[in-house]
Amino acid sequence: MKKYRGKSREEIMRLVTTEIILRAIKIGSRKGRTIFISKTAGGKGVAVETLNPNTIDGRENLQKFLTPTKRHYTIFGLGHAEEKNAISWRVLNLPLGRRVLLAFQLILSLFLKGTPLKNRLYRWMGAQIGQGVVIMQSVWLDHFRPELISIGENTLIGAFSRLTVHAFEGGGKFRYGMIDIGANCTLGAGTGMGPIKIEDEVRVLPDTTLSPYFVKIKAGSVVGWNPPSLSRPD
């Protein structure tokens, strides 16, 4: 989306978090629920009403909360699905029209080969895709918040890989974070990851799950399981 273009990764995270907070305030008020946001997966949360950027005190509180800006945040207090005033995490994230459009774009992208057209589609969705990137067929690029995904130049994402920026944990709780993949990386087919920072020149072997085992992978690393042993007849 245009409003994210040219922004730093930190600025994008601040924009996304502010948008989610504003929707949480509005929907929480309508449903009679207090929603919280936390900087950690299990930490004490802050009531979103105190972070309202449309008020003087809330704007100051939000500035403090987002300084420094974290790579992931947790939202909770949405209630169990059976509760009458429960709030869907999907509704809290984005309005219906945007969710439907992103879902359609994602389904279309699953069938496209790794072409410049596919890269343009992902950029249109909001992801930051560098020049020379190749994203193979059936790659799941999370449509929860595509703008939280960044892929550097000349990187290859193998078929059936999964890039997921969010996780619903049940009980009215979900978390979201950034995926940053550097330049000249090769991610083998079937690679799975959540929020993570991968530096340049990293190679990931096929069918490797990176998250939650890795938060950061240093430049030049090769990631994968130990190769199987081989017994020779002689």
Backbone as JSON, one array per atom type, in Angstrom:
{
  "sequence": "MKKYRGKSREEIMRLVTTEIILRAIKIGSRKGRTIFISKTAGGKGVAVETLNPNTIDGRENLQKFLTPTKRHYTIFGLGHAEEKNAISWRVLNLPLGRRVLLAFQLILSLFLKGTPLKNRLYRWMGAQIGQGVVIMQSVWLDHFRPELISIGENTLIGAFSRLTVHAFEGGGKFRYGMIDIGANCTLGAGTGMGPIKIEDEVRVLPDTTLSPYFVKIKAGSVVGWNPPSLSRPD",
  "N": [[0.83, -1.2, 0.0], [0.35, 2.32, -0.58], [0.81, 4.1, 1.56], [2.76, 2.93, 3.08], [5.01, 2.86, 1.57], [8.42, 3.65, 1.03], [8.92, 3.93, 3.69], [10.76, 3.29, 6.72], [11.57, 0.13, 8.3], [11.03, 0.25, 11.02], [9.3, 2.46, 11.13], [7.12, 1.44, 9.7], [6.28, -0.63, 11.4], [5.45, 0.89, 13.58], [3.33, 2.31, 12.43], [1.55, 0.21, 11.73], [1.02, -0.88, 14.29], [-0.16, 1.32, 15.56], [-2.47, 1.58, 14.0], [-3.8, -0.83, 14.63], [-4.19, -0.46, 17.36], [-5.95, 1.75, 17.35], [-8.22, 0.6, 16.1], [-8.73, -1.34, 18.02], [-9.46, 0.22, 20.23], [-11.84, 1.43, 19.27], [-13.51, -0.81, 18.57], [-13.42, -2.28, 20.93], [-14.66, -0.51, 22.73], [-17.23, -0.47, 21.65], [-17.99, -3.1, 22.07], [-17.77, -3.37, 24.77], [-15.41, -4.2, 26.04], [-12.16, -4.41, 27.54], [-9.17, -4.05, 26.01], [-5.83, -5.2, 25.67], [-2.35, -4.46, 25.06], [0.88, -5.83, 24.66], [4.46, -5.84, 25.02], [5.77, -8.2, 25.05], [5.41, -11.82, 24.76], [4.17, -12.93, 27.01], [3.94, -10.91, 28.85], [2.93, -8.2, 31.11], [0.16, -6.35, 30.1], [-0.78, -3.22, 28.44], [-3.56, -1.14, 28.68], [-5.38, -0.38, 25.79], [-6.87, 1.93, 25.59], [-5.47, 3.87, 26.93], [-3.56, 4.62, 25.17], [-4.42, 6.17, 23.12], [-3.98, 7.89, 20.2], [-5.38, 10.11, 19.48], [-5.82, 11.75, 21.59], [-4.3, 14.06, 23.91], [-2.86, 13.07, 26.18], [-2.91, 10.35, 25.54], [-1.48, 10.28, 23.14], [1.07, 10.97, 24.02], [1.56, 8.83, 25.76], [1.51, 6.72, 23.93], [3.72, 7.31, 22.34], [5.78, 6.89, 24.17], [5.37, 4.18, 24.69], [5.99, 3.01, 22.25], [8.67, 3.44, 22.05], [11.74, 2.1, 22.67], [10.83, 0.9, 19.35], [9.46, -2.29, 19.1], [10.05, -5.57, 17.62], [7.96, -7.28, 17.64], [4.58, -7.63, 18.89], [1.98, -8.3, 21.34], [-1.47, -8.89, 21.49], [-4.24, -8.97, 23.66], [-7.23, -10.0, 25.51], [-9.51, -10.21, 24.04], [-11.49, -12.02, 24.44], [-13.21, -15.24, 24.73], [-14.4, -17.27, 22.01], [-17.02, -18.12, 22.43], [-18.2, -16.21, 24.01], [-20.57, -13.56, 24.18], [-19.81, -10.95, 23.7], [-17.36, -11.23, 22.51], [-14.42, -10.53, 20.54], [-13.34, -10.85, 17.27], [-10.08, -11.63, 16.21], [-9.38, -11.22, 13.61], [-11.18, -9.27, 12.69], [-10.39, -7.22, 14.33], [-7.88, -6.66, 13.33], [-8.05, -5.76, 10.57], [-10.35, -3.95, 8.38], [-13.31, -5.38, 6.78], [-13.39, -5.17, 3.92], [-10.68, -4.82, 3.16], [-9.59, -7.19, 4.15], [-10.86, -9.14, 2.56], [-9.93, -8.43, -0.01], [-7.14, -8.84, 0.28], [-7.12, -11.6, 0.8], [-8.05, -12.6, -1.63], [-5.99, -11.74, -3.35], [-3.88, -13.2, -2.27], [-4.65, -15.88, -2.78], [-4.6, -15.84, -5.57], [-1.86, -15.39, -5.98], [-0.73, -17.79, -5.15], [-0.82, -19.52, -7.3], [0.75, -18.43, -9.23], [3.84, -18.37, -11.03], [7.36, -17.79, -10.24], [7.7, -14.79, -11.09], [8.27, -11.4, -12.39], [5.73, -10.2, -12.41], [4.41, -11.44, -10.3], [5.91, -10.46, -8.18], [5.21, -7.75, -8.33], [2.54, -7.92, -7.63], [2.72, -8.72, -4.94], [3.97, -6.45, -3.92], [1.95, -4.61, -4.33], [0.16, -5.6, -2.48], [1.43, -4.76, -0.22], [3.82, -5.72, 0.78], [7.41, -5.5, 1.06], [9.39, -5.95, -1.55], [12.41, -6.77, -2.97], [14.48, -6.0, -5.91], [14.94, -8.52, -8.39], [14.07, -10.65, -6.85], [12.85, -13.97, -6.41], [9.96, -15.71, -6.07], [8.63, -18.7, -5.57], [6.07, -21.06, -6.77], [3.07, -21.64, -4.82], [3.86, -20.5, -2.42], [3.25, -19.35, 0.82], [2.56, -16.29, 1.68], [1.98, -14.33, 4.28], [-1.21, -12.88, 4.57], [-2.2, -11.46, 6.64], [-0.87, -9.11, 7.56], [0.73, -7.95, 5.16], [2.59, -5.89, 4.85], [4.42, -6.14, 6.85], [6.36, -7.79, 5.98], [9.52, -8.15, 4.5], [11.7, -8.59, 1.81], [14.91, -9.0, 0.62], [17.07, -8.0, -2.18], [17.57, -10.22, -4.98], [16.96, -12.61, -3.73], [15.8, -15.95, -3.21], [12.79, -17.64, -2.71], [11.76, -20.74, -1.91], [9.4, -23.17, -3.28], [6.27, -23.84, -1.65], [6.96, -22.7, 0.76], [6.46, -20.94, 3.92], [5.6, -17.89, 5.13], [4.88, -16.31, 7.91], [3.43, -13.76, 9.7], [1.92, -13.54, 11.96], [0.32, -15.0, 14.87], [-2.33, -16.77, 16.17], [-3.32, -17.42, 19.39], [-5.42, -18.48, 20.77], [-8.08, -18.12, 23.23], [-8.66, -15.42, 22.99], [-6.32, -14.04, 22.24], [-3.56, -12.83, 20.38], [-0.51, -12.55, 18.49], [1.85, -10.51, 16.68], [4.41, -9.77, 14.25], [7.52, -8.74, 12.64], [8.9, -9.94, 9.56], [12.0, -10.07, 8.21], [14.0, -10.52, 5.52], [17.17, -10.84, 4.2], [19.41, -9.77, 1.48], [20.33, -11.76, -1.41], [19.76, -14.33, -0.46], [18.91, -17.82, -0.06], [16.15, -19.71, 0.29], [15.18, -22.87, 0.87], [12.75, -25.17, -0.57], [9.67, -25.48, 1.18], [10.36, -24.17, 3.52], [9.66, -22.87, 6.73], [8.51, -20.11, 8.66], [8.13, -17.68, 11.3], [7.86, -14.41, 12.76], [11.01, -12.94, 12.24], [14.49, -12.14, 11.76], [16.54, -12.26, 9.07], [19.74, -12.16, 7.93], [21.97, -11.06, 5.2], [22.96, -13.26, 2.47], [22.26, -15.81, 3.42], [21.63, -19.28, 3.61], [19.03, -21.59, 3.56], [18.15, -24.86, 4.2], [15.96, -27.25, 2.51], [12.61, -27.74, 3.8], [12.97, -26.79, 6.39], [12.19, -25.57, 9.59], [12.16, -22.41, 10.88], [11.23, -20.57, 12.82], [9.74, -21.02, 16.05], [12.43, -21.15, 16.72], [14.59, -19.59, 15.93], [15.42, -16.2, 16.31], [17.01, -14.43, 15.06], [19.16, -14.69, 12.26], [22.46, -14.87, 11.37], [24.5, -13.23, 8.86], [25.58, -15.12, 6.02], [25.13, -17.63, 7.07], [24.35, -21.17, 7.1], [21.47, -22.99, 7.31], [19.84, -25.8, 8.66], [18.85, -29.27, 9.1], [20.94, -31.88, 10.53], [22.72, -33.8, 8.12], [21.69, -37.08, 6.95], [23.25, -40.15, 8.05], [25.54, -42.28, 6.22], [25.95, -45.59, 5.35], [28.42, -47.53, 3.98], [28.78, -50.35, 1.79], [31.3, -51.53, 1.95]],
  "CA": [[0.0, 0.0, 0.0], [1.13, 3.52, -0.79], [1.2, 4.79, 2.79], [3.93, 2.27, 3.67], [6.15, 2.94, 0.66], [9.46, 4.59, 1.42], [9.05, 3.98, 5.14], [11.69, 2.35, 7.33], [10.89, -0.99, 8.95], [10.53, 0.73, 12.31], [8.13, 3.31, 10.88], [6.02, 0.57, 9.31], [5.79, -1.31, 12.6], [4.73, 1.89, 14.37], [2.07, 2.58, 11.74], [0.67, -0.97, 11.89], [0.62, -0.98, 15.69], [-1.1, 2.41, 15.84], [-3.74, 1.24, 13.35], [-4.43, -1.89, 15.41], [-4.63, 0.14, 18.62], [-7.13, 2.57, 17.08], [-9.34, -0.31, 15.89], [-9.02, -1.99, 19.3], [-10.19, 1.2, 21.04], [-13.17, 1.59, 18.71], [-14.29, -2.04, 18.67], [-13.51, -2.62, 22.35], [-15.68, 0.36, 23.31], [-18.54, -0.92, 21.17], [-18.28, -4.42, 22.63], [-17.67, -3.33, 26.23], [-14.24, -4.98, 26.46], [-10.88, -3.73, 27.68], [-8.17, -4.79, 25.23], [-4.49, -4.87, 26.11], [-1.23, -4.73, 24.17], [2.09, -6.09, 25.43], [5.69, -5.9, 24.24], [6.26, -9.57, 25.1], [4.36, -12.82, 24.58], [3.45, -13.2, 28.25], [4.12, -9.8, 29.78], [1.78, -7.41, 31.53], [-0.26, -5.49, 29.0], [-1.23, -1.85, 28.65], [-4.89, -0.93, 28.1], [-5.23, 0.41, 24.57], [-7.51, 3.25, 25.77], [-4.48, 4.83, 27.43], [-2.61, 4.89, 24.09], [-5.18, 6.78, 22.03], [-3.21, 8.99, 19.61], [-6.26, 11.25, 19.24], [-5.85, 12.56, 22.79], [-2.97, 14.56, 24.26], [-2.2, 12.11, 27.06], [-2.74, 9.1, 24.82], [-0.4, 10.45, 22.16], [2.33, 10.92, 24.76], [1.73, 7.45, 26.23], [1.82, 5.87, 22.78], [5.1, 7.6, 21.96], [6.64, 6.2, 25.15], [5.19, 2.73, 24.53], [6.64, 2.59, 21.02], [10.09, 3.83, 22.09], [12.01, 1.79, 21.26], [9.85, 0.08, 18.67], [9.79, -3.72, 19.14], [9.82, -6.31, 16.39], [6.69, -7.99, 17.75], [3.68, -7.23, 19.98], [0.91, -9.24, 21.65], [-2.78, -8.31, 21.81], [-5.1, -9.93, 24.36], [-8.44, -9.42, 26.1], [-10.57, -10.24, 23.05], [-12.53, -12.93, 24.9], [-13.39, -16.54, 24.08], [-15.34, -17.2, 20.89], [-18.39, -18.38, 22.89], [-18.73, -15.05, 24.7], [-21.4, -12.73, 23.31], [-19.11, -9.72, 23.32], [-16.01, -11.56, 22.06], [-13.98, -9.81, 19.35], [-12.49, -11.65, 16.39], [-8.79, -11.01, 15.95], [-9.37, -10.82, 12.21], [-11.89, -7.99, 12.61], [-9.57, -6.22, 15.01], [-6.71, -6.33, 12.52], [-8.34, -5.0, 9.34], [-11.76, -3.95, 7.99], [-13.72, -6.49, 5.94], [-13.0, -4.98, 2.52], [-9.24, -5.05, 3.02], [-9.33, -8.61, 4.38], [-11.32, -9.87, 1.38], [-9.03, -8.13, -1.11], [-5.87, -9.51, 0.53], [-7.33, -13.04, 0.65], [-8.13, -12.86, -3.08], [-4.65, -11.57, -3.9], [-3.06, -14.32, -1.82], [-5.04, -17.09, -3.52], [-4.07, -15.67, -6.93], [-0.4, -15.51, -5.96], [-0.33, -19.18, -4.93], [-0.76, -20.23, -8.58], [1.68, -17.77, -10.13], [5.24, -18.76, -10.95], [8.22, -16.72, -9.75], [7.88, -13.82, -12.16], [8.13, -9.99, -11.96], [4.32, -9.92, -12.18], [4.1, -11.88, -8.95], [6.53, -9.49, -7.26], [4.39, -6.54, -8.35], [1.33, -8.23, -6.86], [3.07, -8.67, -3.52], [4.21, -5.03, -3.57], [0.62, -4.01, -4.27], [-0.41, -6.02, -1.2], [2.08, -4.01, 0.85], [5.12, -6.29, 1.13], [8.59, -4.88, 0.47], [10.05, -6.99, -2.35], [13.54, -6.19, -3.68], [14.69, -6.37, -7.3], [15.55, -9.83, -8.61], [13.52, -11.67, -5.96], [12.07, -15.04, -7.05], [9.08, -16.38, -5.11], [8.1, -19.82, -6.34], [4.66, -21.38, -6.63], [2.5, -22.16, -3.57], [4.44, -19.87, -1.23], [2.24, -18.68, 1.64], [3.02, -15.01, 2.21], [0.88, -14.01, 5.19], [-2.03, -11.74, 4.21], [-2.62, -10.77, 7.86], [-0.28, -7.78, 7.39], [1.86, -8.14, 4.24], [3.58, -4.82, 4.99], [5.4, -6.54, 7.85], [7.3, -8.69, 5.32], [10.52, -7.51, 3.64], [12.61, -9.56, 1.18], [15.97, -8.27, -0.05], [17.35, -8.25, -3.59], [18.17, -11.46, -5.48], [16.66, -13.72, -2.81], [14.87, -16.95, -3.73], [11.93, -18.31, -1.73], [11.37, -21.99, -2.53], [7.99, -23.55, -3.32], [5.61, -24.34, -0.44], [7.45, -22.05, 1.98], [5.4, -20.25, 4.65], [6.06, -16.7, 5.83], [3.72, -15.98, 8.74], [3.76, -12.66, 10.6], [1.04, -13.51, 13.13], [-0.06, -16.28, 15.46], [-3.48, -16.72, 17.07], [-2.99, -18.35, 20.47], [-6.63, -18.87, 21.47], [-8.41, -17.36, 24.42], [-8.69, -13.99, 22.72], [-4.95, -13.52, 22.26], [-2.75, -13.08, 19.2], [0.7, -11.73, 18.41], [2.28, -10.23, 15.32], [5.77, -9.25, 14.21], [8.11, -8.52, 11.33], [9.81, -10.87, 8.88], [12.96, -9.37, 7.37], [14.93, -11.44, 4.86], [18.2, -10.04, 3.54], [19.69, -9.94, 0.04], [21.12, -12.91, -1.88], [19.47, -15.51, 0.36], [18.2, -18.93, -0.71], [15.32, -20.47, 1.23], [14.75, -24.07, 0.19], [11.32, -25.48, -0.59], [9.07, -25.92, 2.43], [10.85, -23.43, 4.68], [8.61, -22.25, 7.52], [9.03, -19.1, 9.59], [7.31, -16.61, 11.84], [8.67, -13.19, 12.86], [12.43, -13.29, 12.28], [15.39, -11.29, 10.97], [17.54, -13.06, 8.38], [20.69, -11.26, 7.28], [22.32, -11.37, 3.81], [23.75, -14.44, 2.07], [21.88, -16.98, 4.23], [21.03, -20.41, 2.88], [18.19, -22.45, 4.41], [17.9, -26.13, 3.51], [14.53, -27.52, 2.35], [11.77, -28.27, 4.89], [13.47, -26.34, 7.69], [11.34, -24.63, 10.34], [13.05, -21.45, 11.52], [10.61, -19.98, 14.02], [10.28, -20.02, 16.98], [13.77, -21.53, 17.17], [15.54, -18.52, 15.64], [14.93, -14.83, 16.26], [17.89, -13.77, 14.11], [20.15, -15.56, 11.62], [23.55, -14.0, 10.93], [24.88, -13.28, 7.45], [26.44, -16.2, 5.59], [24.83, -18.9, 7.75], [23.61, -22.25, 6.44], [20.57, -23.51, 8.33], [19.16, -27.03, 8.29], [19.1, -30.4, 9.98], [22.16, -32.64, 10.21], [22.46, -34.75, 7.04], [21.64, -38.47, 7.39], [24.49, -40.91, 7.93], [25.56, -43.19, 5.09], [26.76, -46.79, 5.56], [28.88, -48.1, 2.71], [28.89, -51.81, 1.86], [32.63, -52.01, 2.26]],
  "C": [[0.87, 1.25, 0.0], [1.62, 4.14, 0.52], [2.4, 4.16, 3.48], [5.18, 2.4, 2.8], [7.15, 4.0, 1.13], [9.67, 4.71, 2.91], [10.1, 2.97, 5.61], [10.89, 1.22, 7.99], [10.31, -0.57, 10.3], [9.28, 1.59, 12.13], [6.92, 2.48, 10.5], [5.43, -0.14, 10.52], [5.0, -0.35, 13.48], [3.37, 2.2, 13.75], [1.07, 1.44, 11.94], [0.14, -1.05, 13.31], [-0.38, 0.11, 16.06], [-2.46, 2.13, 15.22], [-4.5, 0.18, 14.15], [-4.95, -1.33, 16.73], [-5.9, 0.96, 18.41], [-8.37, 1.7, 16.85], [-9.72, -1.0, 17.18], [-9.81, -1.05, 20.22], [-11.64, 1.3, 20.58], [-14.04, 0.35, 18.93], [-14.46, -2.46, 20.12], [-14.57, -1.8, 23.05], [-17.08, -0.1, 22.92], [-18.96, -2.23, 21.81], [-18.22, -4.46, 24.16], [-16.53, -4.16, 26.76], [-13.03, -4.08, 26.59], [-9.82, -4.59, 27.01], [-6.78, -4.28, 25.62], [-3.47, -5.18, 25.02], [0.02, -4.85, 25.01], [3.29, -6.16, 24.49], [6.29, -7.3, 24.22], [5.1, -10.54, 24.99], [3.54, -13.04, 25.85], [3.53, -12.09, 29.26], [2.83, -9.09, 30.14], [1.43, -6.42, 30.43], [-0.65, -4.09, 29.44], [-2.59, -1.7, 27.98], [-4.8, 0.02, 26.91], [-5.86, 1.8, 24.71], [-6.52, 4.3, 26.23], [-3.47, 5.23, 26.37], [-3.28, 5.55, 22.89], [-4.43, 7.98, 21.45], [-4.06, 10.23, 19.32], [-6.46, 12.12, 20.48], [-4.43, 12.98, 23.15], [-2.21, 13.55, 25.11], [-1.93, 10.79, 26.34], [-1.61, 9.16, 23.81], [0.96, 10.37, 22.84], [2.61, 9.51, 25.26], [2.12, 6.51, 25.1], [3.26, 6.07, 22.33], [6.06, 6.87, 22.88], [6.57, 4.68, 24.96], [5.95, 2.22, 23.32], [8.11, 3.01, 20.93], [10.82, 2.97, 23.12], [10.92, 0.91, 20.67], [10.31, -1.38, 18.65], [9.5, -4.38, 17.79], [8.53, -7.14, 16.45], [5.91, -7.49, 18.96], [2.59, -8.28, 20.15], [-0.35, -8.48, 22.05], [-3.59, -9.37, 22.56], [-6.27, -9.19, 25.01], [-9.62, -9.43, 25.14], [-11.72, -11.17, 23.44], [-12.57, -14.24, 24.13], [-14.49, -16.45, 23.03], [-16.79, -17.37, 21.34], [-19.01, -17.17, 23.6], [-19.46, -14.13, 23.73], [-20.67, -11.48, 22.84], [-17.66, -9.98, 22.91], [-15.7, -10.81, 20.76], [-13.06, -10.71, 18.54], [-11.19, -10.9, 16.13], [-8.67, -10.56, 14.5], [-10.03, -9.45, 12.03], [-11.07, -6.89, 13.24], [-8.41, -5.77, 14.13], [-7.03, -5.4, 11.37], [-9.85, -4.98, 9.07], [-12.04, -5.03, 6.95], [-13.23, -6.34, 4.5], [-11.54, -5.28, 2.28], [-8.91, -6.52, 3.21], [-9.72, -9.44, 3.16], [-10.36, -9.66, 0.22], [-7.7, -8.86, -0.93], [-6.0, -11.02, 0.36], [-7.38, -13.42, -0.84], [-6.75, -12.76, -3.71], [-3.75, -12.73, -3.51], [-3.37, -15.58, -2.61], [-4.51, -17.02, -4.95], [-2.57, -15.91, -6.96], [0.07, -16.95, -5.8], [-0.12, -19.93, -6.25], [0.23, -19.61, -9.56], [3.09, -18.3, -9.94], [6.06, -17.57, -10.48], [8.58, -15.73, -10.83], [7.82, -12.4, -11.6], [6.68, -9.61, -11.69], [3.92, -10.3, -10.76], [4.7, -10.92, -7.93], [5.72, -8.2, -7.19], [3.11, -6.73, -7.55], [1.6, -8.14, -5.37], [3.34, -7.23, -3.06], [2.89, -4.3, -3.44], [-0.07, -4.38, -2.96], [0.21, -5.29, -0.02], [3.44, -4.52, 1.26], [6.24, -5.52, 0.43], [9.41, -5.96, -0.22], [11.16, -6.33, -3.16], [13.61, -6.65, -5.13], [15.35, -7.74, -7.4], [15.07, -10.91, -7.68], [12.72, -12.69, -6.77], [11.28, -15.75, -5.96], [8.33, -17.46, -5.88], [6.63, -20.08, -6.05], [4.32, -21.91, -5.24], [3.22, -21.66, -2.33], [3.33, -19.13, -0.5], [2.88, -17.44, 2.26], [1.85, -14.39, 2.97], [0.12, -12.74, 4.76], [-2.61, -11.04, 5.43], [-2.16, -9.32, 7.83], [0.93, -7.91, 6.48], [2.95, -7.1, 4.39], [4.65, -5.13, 6.04], [6.46, -7.49, 7.27], [8.22, -7.9, 4.39], [11.48, -8.57, 3.13], [13.62, -8.79, 0.34], [16.24, -8.74, -1.47], [17.96, -9.63, -3.83], [18.01, -12.64, -4.51], [15.65, -14.65, -3.46], [14.12, -17.6, -2.58], [11.38, -19.56, -2.41], [9.89, -22.29, -2.4], [7.53, -24.1, -1.97], [6.19, -23.77, 0.86], [6.32, -21.24, 2.61], [6.01, -19.1, 5.44], [4.87, -16.13, 6.59], [4.09, -14.92, 9.76], [2.89, -12.62, 11.84], [0.79, -14.92, 13.65], [-1.23, -16.06, 16.4], [-3.27, -17.8, 18.13], [-4.22, -18.8, 21.25], [-6.89, -17.99, 22.68], [-8.39, -15.85, 24.21], [-7.34, -13.33, 22.71], [-4.26, -13.82, 20.94], [-1.53, -12.16, 19.24], [1.1, -11.56, 16.94], [3.68, -9.63, 15.35], [6.29, -9.18, 12.79], [8.95, -9.7, 10.85], [10.7, -10.05, 7.97], [13.97, -10.37, 6.83], [15.9, -10.61, 4.03], [18.35, -10.33, 2.06], [20.49, -11.2, -0.21], [20.97, -14.13, -0.97], [18.78, -16.58, -0.49], [17.47, -19.71, 0.36], [14.75, -21.66, 0.48], [13.26, -24.31, 0.3], [10.84, -25.95, 0.78], [9.61, -25.24, 3.67], [9.68, -22.77, 5.41], [9.19, -21.25, 8.5], [7.91, -18.21, 10.09], [8.17, -15.36, 11.87], [10.15, -13.52, 13.07], [13.21, -12.23, 11.49], [16.49, -12.17, 10.4], [18.47, -12.1, 7.64], [21.06, -11.76, 5.88], [23.06, -12.7, 3.67], [23.47, -15.68, 2.93], [21.27, -18.05, 3.33], [20.29, -21.29, 3.87], [17.86, -23.71, 3.63], [16.41, -26.44, 3.49], [13.89, -28.1, 3.61], [12.31, -27.92, 6.27], [12.49, -25.36, 8.32], [12.25, -23.71, 11.14], [12.48, -20.9, 12.83], [9.74, -21.02, 14.7], [11.73, -20.28, 17.42], [14.8, -20.42, 16.96], [14.82, -17.17, 15.65], [15.72, -14.05, 15.21], [18.88, -14.78, 13.56], [21.22, -14.66, 11.0], [23.92, -14.25, 9.46], [25.81, -14.46, 7.16], [26.15, -17.55, 6.21], [24.15, -19.88, 6.8], [22.79, -22.93, 7.51], [19.88, -24.76, 7.83], [19.49, -28.12, 9.27], [20.39, -31.1, 9.59], [21.84, -33.63, 9.09], [22.44, -36.18, 7.58], [22.98, -39.16, 7.2], [24.38, -41.89, 6.76], [26.49, -44.37, 5.42], [27.12, -47.39, 4.2], [29.07, -49.6, 2.85], [30.27, -52.3, 2.28], [33.12, -51.48, 3.6]]
}
